């Protein structure tokens, strides 16, 4: 999945929009109230490994997305998928980083995006 396709997938959520509050390349997807439910960009492997764990399955050119997750599900997803990591520069009890095109299917990623959107919407 390309970065543009991933952004479009996130924009399927009602009244969502893309913003660039961090820098010119990191896309933040927000709901109508301006609350971020996803942010994504290309991986800097050394930064991800330092922040999320040395065994993170990342390499140059990989795309990642950070998504909010319910604390009751967060550990199960990390155990099930090698590409689901503790949130990159986020609260690791509430956010996951997913490395795209590894072991998380597109359908599962869509569910994670919807969950993140729903959690932020509350």
Helices and strands as residue ranges (DSSP letters): H 3-10, E 17-19, E 27-30, E 36-42, H 45-52, E 63-68, H 71-80, E 84-86, E 95-99, H 106-121
